[in-house]
Amino acid sequence: MLRVYGDILSGNCYKVKLLLSQLGRPHEWVFTDIRKGETRTAEYLARNPNGRIPLLEFAPGRYLAESNAILYYLGEGTRFLPAERLERAQTLQWLFFEQYSHEPYIATSRYYMTFLGKPEEYKEEIARRVKPGYAALGVMDRHLSQHEYFAGGQYSIADIGLYAYTHVAHEGGFDLTPYAAVRAWLARVQAQPGHITMAAGNG
């Protein structure tokens, strides 16, 4: 059985949990609390030297880190990863966009404000992330004004990857009101079979 080390309140972990739910894949979820240093123990670092979550154990003693790499691995051979060459590359394009242009701003602001609950302590860091965060939302909105989903003309791991932190962007101080196409896409994602929320918990 698959085993995942993570915390569903982290968007990077939630995206893996969401895909597993939609695949109907049995798995063991091992709640791992980064705030208690549980990813910095010698035991955990032996599994993932980078000391981060999520971490997938796909066979005894064999591990895969990085959330979008895990999505790609789990999505292989399923409807969540397009088979056509260009569509697969476009899926990766959006996953790279999520990690480079989206997550560092929207997710990090949420981490400071909600996950750590220290908006005043990190107000300068948060302020620096506002403009690039909204720029990423603008890129998404322009694309979604012409497409229902991000790659391959259908719901895929590209959508899962971007949905994770976008649907809780308000927890990082981002207002989605001006982004009608993004908000319509969020509703389409939430209507997908097997969808779960972060409130589903670490089980």
C-alpha positions in Angstrom: 0.0 0.0 0.0 1.1 3.5 -0.7 2.2 5.6 2.3 2.3 9.4 2.3 4.0 11.5 4.9 2.3 14.9 5.1 -0.1 17.4 6.6 -3.3 18.0 4.6 -3.4 21.7 5.7 -0.4 22.2 3.5 -1.5 22.8 -0.1 1.4 20.7 -1.4 0.3 17.8 0.7 -3.4 18.4 0.0 -2.9 18.1 -3.8 -1.5 14.6 -3.3 -4.4 13.6 -1.0 -6.9 15.0 -3.5 -5.5 13.0 -6.4 -5.4 9.8 -4.3 -9.0 10.4 -3.4 -10.0 10.9 -7.0 -8.1 7.9 -8.1 -9.7 5.8 -5.3 -6.2 4.6 -4.3 -5.9 3.0 -0.9 -3.1 4.6 1.1 -1.7 5.2 4.6 -1.5 8.8 5.6 1.2 9.5 8.1 0.5 12.9 9.7 3.9 14.8 9.8 4.0 18.1 11.6 6.7 20.4 10.4 6.0 22.9 13.2 7.2 20.3 15.7 10.3 19.5 13.7 9.1 16.1 12.6 10.7 16.5 9.1 14.1 17.3 10.7 14.7 14.1 12.6 17.4 11.7 11.5 14.8 9.1 10.7 12.9 11.4 8.4 15.9 12.9 6.8 17.0 9.3 5.9 13.8 9.1 3.8 14.0 12.6 2.4 17.3 14.5 2.8 15.5 17.8 1.9 13.4 17.4 5.0 10.1 18.4 3.5 6.5 17.1 3.0 4.8 15.5 1.2 6.8 12.4 0.8 5.5 9.3 -1.0 6.6 5.8 -0.1 5.6 3.8 -3.2 7.4 0.6 -2.2 9.1 -0.5 1.0 12.0 1.8 1.5 11.5 3.6 -1.8 10.5 7.3 -1.7 9.5 10.1 -4.0 9.5 13.8 -2.9 8.2 17.0 -4.4 4.4 17.3 -4.6 4.2 17.9 -8.4 6.6 15.0 -9.1 4.3 12.8 -6.9 1.2 14.0 -8.9 3.0 13.1 -12.1 4.0 9.6 -10.8 0.5 8.8 -9.5 -1.2 10.3 -12.6 0.8 8.2 -15.1 -1.6 5.9 -17.0 -4.7 7.6 -15.7 -7.2 10.2 -17.1 -5.4 12.8 -14.9 -2.3 12.9 -17.1 -2.8 13.4 -20.9 -1.3 10.8 -23.2 -0.6 13.1 -26.1 3.0 14.5 -26.1 2.3 18.2 -26.3 -0.6 18.0 -23.8 1.7 16.2 -21.4 4.3 19.0 -21.8 1.6 21.6 -21.3 0.7 19.8 -18.1 4.3 20.1 -16.9 4.3 23.7 -18.0 1.5 24.6 -15.6 3.0 22.5 -12.8 6.3 24.4 -13.2 4.4 27.7 -13.3 2.7 26.7 -10.0 6.0 26.1 -8.3 7.9 29.0 -9.7 5.3 31.8 -10.2 2.4 30.9 -8.0 3.3 28.9 -4.9 6.2 31.2 -3.7 3.8 34.1 -3.4 0.3 32.9 -2.7 1.2 29.8 -0.6 4.0 31.6 1.3 1.7 34.5 2.3 -0.8 31.9 3.6 1.9 30.2 5.5 2.9 33.3 7.3 -0.7 34.6 7.9 -2.7 31.4 8.6 -0.4 28.4 9.1 2.0 30.3 11.5 -0.6 32.9 12.4 2.0 35.7 12.5 0.9 38.3 9.9 2.4 41.2 11.8 5.8 39.6 12.3 6.0 38.8 8.6 4.2 41.8 7.2 7.2 43.0 5.0 7.6 39.5 3.5 3.9 39.3 2.9 3.8 42.8 1.2 6.6 41.7 -1.2 4.5 38.8 -2.4 1.3 40.8 -3.2 2.2 42.0 -6.7 3.7 38.8 -8.1 0.9 36.8 -6.5 -1.8 38.8 -8.2 0.3 38.6 -11.4 0.1 34.8 -11.3 -3.7 34.9 -10.7 -3.9 37.2 -13.8 -2.1 34.7 -15.9 -4.4 32.0 -14.8 -7.5 34.1 -15.3 -6.6 35.0 -18.9 -6.0 31.3 -19.7 -9.2 30.1 -18.0 -11.3 32.8 -19.8 -10.6 30.7 -23.0 -10.2 27.2 -21.6 -12.2 25.2 -19.0 -9.0 23.5 -17.7 -5.3 24.1 -17.9 -4.1 21.3 -20.1 -5.4 18.7 -22.6 -8.9 20.2 -22.6 -9.9 18.3 -19.4 -9.3 18.1 -15.7 -5.8 16.9 -15.0 -3.0 17.1 -12.4 -2.3 20.6 -13.7 -5.6 21.7 -12.3 -5.0 19.8 -9.0 -1.6 21.4 -8.7 -2.9 24.9 -9.1 -6.2 24.4 -7.2 -4.5 23.5 -4.0 -3.3 26.9 -3.0 -5.6 29.0 -5.2 -8.8 27.9 -3.5 -7.3 29.1 -0.1 -5.7 32.2 -1.6 -7.9 34.4 0.6 -6.1 32.9 3.7 -3.0 34.6 2.4 -4.8 37.9 1.9 -5.5 37.5 -1.9 -8.9 38.7 -3.1 -10.3 36.5 -6.0 -13.3 38.7 -6.7 -11.8 40.3 -9.8 -10.9 36.9 -11.3 -14.2 35.6 -12.6 -12.6 32.9 -14.8 -10.6 31.6 -11.8 -13.6 31.5 -9.6 -15.6 29.6 -12.2 -12.8 27.1 -12.6 -12.6 26.6 -8.8 -16.3 25.6 -8.9 -15.6 23.1 -11.8 -12.8 21.5 -9.8 -15.0 21.3 -6.7 -17.6 19.5 -8.7 -15.2 16.7 -9.8 -16.0 13.2 -8.6 -14.0 12.2 -5.5 -13.2 15.8 -4.6 -12.3 16.3 -0.9 -11.6 19.4 1.1 -8.8 20.2 3.4 -11.3 19.7 6.2 -11.2 16.0 5.4 -8.3 15.8 7.8 -5.0 13.9 8.1 -6.4 10.4 7.9 
